[in-house]
Amino acid sequence: MLDEQEYELVLSDLQLESPEAGLKVLAHARIMDYKPATAIVTTYQNAKDQHAKLEKKARMLITPEDIPGLLGKVANLISQRAARRVQREMRHATG
């Protein structure tokens, strides 16, 4: 699916069919040429404990209890992605 079209944002659940499946989805998204913003969404009870472990693997862990906060984080991810895209395009244009 990630190979068939471009996405601005890829959100994955931490616990799909296996504990590492969500991270594998994000790892695949990050190698795509179009570089989507990525984040893990989880309702995992020990999300705060897991955050430290996942921080190195996934740049952002989102818990969906706070919907306005979730939407704000999603907007920030998309904005950061757009800024990185512009910076890349500017480097390629001047390089």
MODELLER restraints for C-alpha pairs under 7 A, 6 or more apart:
rsr = mdl.restraints
at = mdl.atoms
rsr.add(forms.Gaussian(group=physical.xy_distance, feature=features.Distance(at['CA:2:A'], at['CA:29:A']), mean=6.62, stdev=0.5))
rsr.add(forms.Gaussian(group=physical.xy_distance, feature=features.Distance(at['CA:6:A'], at['CA:34:A']), mean=6.56, stdev=0.5))
rsr.add(forms.Gaussian(group=physical.xy_distance, feature=features.Distance(at['CA:7:A'], at['CA:36:A']), mean=5.91, stdev=0.5))
rsr.add(forms.Gaussian(group=physical.xy_distance, feature=features.Distance(at['CA:8:A'], at['CA:36:A']), mean=5.02, stdev=0.5))
rsr.add(forms.Gaussian(group=physical.xy_distance, feature=features.Distance(at['CA:8:A'], at['CA:37:A']), mean=6.18, stdev=0.5))
rsr.add(forms.Gaussian(group=physical.xy_distance, feature=features.Distance(at['CA:8:A'], at['CA:78:A']), mean=6.37, stdev=0.5))
rsr.add(forms.Gaussian(group=physical.xy_distance, feature=features.Distance(at['CA:9:A'], at['CA:36:A']), mean=5.17, stdev=0.5))
rsr.add(forms.Gaussian(group=physical.xy_distance, feature=features.Distance(at['CA:9:A'], at['CA:37:A']), mean=4.60, stdev=0.5))
rsr.add(forms.Gaussian(group=physical.xy_distance, feature=features.Distance(at['CA:9:A'], at['CA:38:A']), mean=5.71, stdev=0.5))
rsr.add(forms.Gaussian(group=physical.xy_distance, feature=features.Distance(at['CA:9:A'], at['CA:78:A']), mean=6.48, stdev=0.5))
rsr.add(forms.Gaussian(group=physical.xy_distance, feature=features.Distance(at['CA:10:A'], at['CA:36:A']), mean=6.48, stdev=0.5))
rsr.add(forms.Gaussian(group=physical.xy_distance, feature=features.Distance(at['CA:10:A'], at['CA:37:A']), mean=6.21, stdev=0.5))
rsr.add(forms.Gaussian(group=physical.xy_distance, feature=features.Distance(at['CA:10:A'], at['CA:38:A']), mean=4.85, stdev=0.5))
rsr.add(forms.Gaussian(group=physical.xy_distance, feature=features.Distance(at['CA:10:A'], at['CA:39:A']), mean=6.58, stdev=0.5))
rsr.add(forms.Gaussian(group=physical.xy_distance, feature=features.Distance(at['CA:11:A'], at['CA:38:A']), mean=5.89, stdev=0.5))
rsr.add(forms.Gaussian(group=physical.xy_distance, feature=features.Distance(at['CA:11:A'], at['CA:39:A']), mean=5.05, stdev=0.5))
rsr.add(forms.Gaussian(group=physical.xy_distance, feature=features.Distance(at['CA:11:A'], at['CA:40:A']), mean=5.58, stdev=0.5))
rsr.add(forms.Gaussian(group=physical.xy_distance, feature=features.Distance(at['CA:11:A'], at['CA:41:A']), mean=6.44, stdev=0.5))
rsr.add(forms.Gaussian(group=physical.xy_distance, feature=features.Distance(at['CA:12:A'], at['CA:22:A']), mean=5.33, stdev=0.5))
rsr.add(forms.Gaussian(group=physical.xy_distance, feature=features.Distance(at['CA:12:A'], at['CA:25:A']), mean=6.83, stdev=0.5))
rsr.add(forms.Gaussian(group=physical.xy_distance, feature=features.Distance(at['CA:12:A'], at['CA:26:A']), mean=6.94, stdev=0.5))
rsr.add(forms.Gaussian(group=physical.xy_distance, feature=features.Distance(at['CA:12:A'], at['CA:39:A']), mean=6.49, stdev=0.5))
rsr.add(forms.Gaussian(group=physical.xy_distance, feature=features.Distance(at['CA:12:A'], at['CA:40:A']), mean=4.84, stdev=0.5))
rsr.add(forms.Gaussian(group=physical.xy_distance, feature=features.Distance(at['CA:12:A'], at['CA:41:A']), mean=5.86, stdev=0.5))
rsr.add(forms.Gaussian(group=physical.xy_distance, feature=features.Distance(at['CA:13:A'], at['CA:22:A']), mean=5.36, stdev=0.5))
rsr.add(forms.Gaussian(group=physical.xy_distance, feature=features.Distance(at['CA:13:A'], at['CA:40:A']), mean=5.50, stdev=0.5))
rsr.add(forms.Gaussian(group=physical.xy_distance, feature=features.Distance(at['CA:13:A'], at['CA:41:A']), mean=4.89, stdev=0.5))
rsr.add(forms.Gaussian(group=physical.xy_distance, feature=features.Distance(at['CA:13:A'], at['CA:42:A']), mean=5.40, stdev=0.5))
rsr.add(forms.Gaussian(group=physical.xy_distance, feature=features.Distance(at['CA:14:A'], at['CA:22:A']), mean=4.76, stdev=0.5))
rsr.add(forms.Gaussian(group=physical.xy_distance, feature=features.Distance(at['CA:14:A'], at['CA:23:A']), mean=6.88, stdev=0.5))
rsr.add(forms.Gaussian(group=physical.xy_distance, feature=features.Distance(at['CA:14:A'], at['CA:40:A']), mean=5.96, stdev=0.5))
rsr.add(forms.Gaussian(group=physical.xy_distance, feature=features.Distance(at['CA:14:A'], at['CA:41:A']), mean=6.41, stdev=0.5))
rsr.add(forms.Gaussian(group=physical.xy_distance, feature=features.Distance(at['CA:14:A'], at['CA:42:A']), mean=5.51, stdev=0.5))
rsr.add(forms.Gaussian(group=physical.xy_distance, feature=features.Distance(at['CA:15:A'], at['CA:21:A']), mean=6.94, stdev=0.5))
rsr.add(forms.Gaussian(group=physical.xy_distance, feature=features.Distance(at['CA:15:A'], at['CA:22:A']), mean=6.27, stdev=0.5))
rsr.add(forms.Gaussian(group=physical.xy_distance, feature=features.Distance(at['CA:16:A'], at['CA:22:A']), mean=5.93, stdev=0.5))
rsr.add(forms.Gaussian(group=physical.xy_distance, feature=features.Distance(at['CA:26:A'], at['CA:38:A']), mean=6.28, stdev=0.5))
rsr.add(forms.Gaussian(group=physical.xy_distance, feature=features.Distance(at['CA:29:A'], at['CA:36:A']), mean=6.70, stdev=0.5))
rsr.add(forms.Gaussian(group=physical.xy_distance, feature=features.Distance(at['CA:30:A'], at['CA:36:A']), mean=6.80, stdev=0.5))
rsr.add(forms.Gaussian(group=physical.xy_distance, feature=features.Distance(at['CA:36:A'], at['CA:81:A']), mean=6.73, stdev=0.5))
rsr.add(forms.Gaussian(group=physical.xy_distance, feature=features.Distance(at['CA:37:A'], at['CA:77:A']), mean=5.74, stdev=0.5))
rsr.add(forms.Gaussian(group=physical.xy_distance, feature=features.Distance(at['CA:37:A'], at['CA:78:A']), mean=6.08, stdev=0.5))
rsr.add(forms.Gaussian(group=physical.xy_distance, feature=features.Distance(at['CA:37:A'], at['CA:81:A']), mean=5.55, stdev=0.5))
rsr.add(forms.Gaussian(group=physical.xy_distance, feature=features.Distance(at['CA:39:A'], at['CA:58:A']), mean=6.66, stdev=0.5))
rsr.add(forms.Gaussian(group=physical.xy_distance, feature=features.Distance(at['CA:39:A'], at['CA:59:A']), mean=6.70, stdev=0.5))
rsr.add(forms.Gaussian(group=physical.xy_distance, feature=features.Distance(at['CA:39:A'], at['CA:60:A']), mean=5.13, stdev=0.5))
rsr.add(forms.Gaussian(group=physical.xy_distance, feature=features.Distance(at['CA:39:A'], at['CA:61:A']), mean=6.13, stdev=0.5))
rsr.add(forms.Gaussian(group=physical.xy_distance, feature=features.Distance(at['CA:40:A'], at['CA:60:A']), mean=6.38, stdev=0.5))
rsr.add(forms.Gaussian(group=physical.xy_distance, feature=features.Distance(at['CA:40:A'], at['CA:61:A']), mean=5.01, stdev=0.5))
rsr.add(forms.Gaussian(group=physical.xy_distance, feature=features.Distance(at['CA:40:A'], at['CA:62:A']), mean=6.01, stdev=0.5))
rsr.add(forms.Gaussian(group=physical.xy_distance, feature=features.Distance(at['CA:41:A'], at['CA:61:A']), mean=6.07, stdev=0.5))
rsr.add(forms.Gaussian(group=physical.xy_distance, feature=features.Distance(at['CA:41:A'], at['CA:62:A']), mean=4.70, stdev=0.5))
rsr.add(forms.Gaussian(group=physical.xy_distance, feature=features.Distance(at['CA:41:A'], at['CA:63:A']), mean=5.72, stdev=0.5))
rsr.add(forms.Gaussian(group=physical.xy_distance, feature=features.Distance(at['CA:41:A'], at['CA:64:A']), mean=6.82, stdev=0.5))
rsr.add(forms.Gaussian(group=physical.xy_distance, feature=features.Distance(at['CA:42:A'], at['CA:62:A']), mean=6.38, stdev=0.5))
rsr.add(forms.Gaussian(group=physical.xy_distance, feature=features.Distance(at['CA:42:A'], at['CA:63:A']), mean=5.29, stdev=0.5))
rsr.add(forms.Gaussian(group=physical.xy_distance, feature=features.Distance(at['CA:42:A'], at['CA:64:A']), mean=6.93, stdev=0.5))
rsr.add(forms.Gaussian(group=physical.xy_distance, feature=features.Distance(at['CA:43:A'], at['CA:63:A']), mean=5.89, stdev=0.5))
rsr.add(forms.Gaussian(group=physical.xy_distance, feature=features.Distance(at['CA:43:A'], at['CA:64:A']), mean=6.77, stdev=0.5))
rsr.add(forms.Gaussian(group=physical.xy_distance, feature=features.Distance(at['CA:51:A'], at['CA:61:A']), mean=6.48, stdev=0.5))
rsr.add(forms.Gaussian(group=physical.xy_distance, feature=features.Distance(at['CA:62:A'], at['CA:70:A']), mean=6.75, stdev=0.5))
rsr.add(forms.Gaussian(group=physical.xy_distance, feature=features.Distance(at['CA:64:A'], at['CA:70:A']), mean=6.05, stdev=0.5))
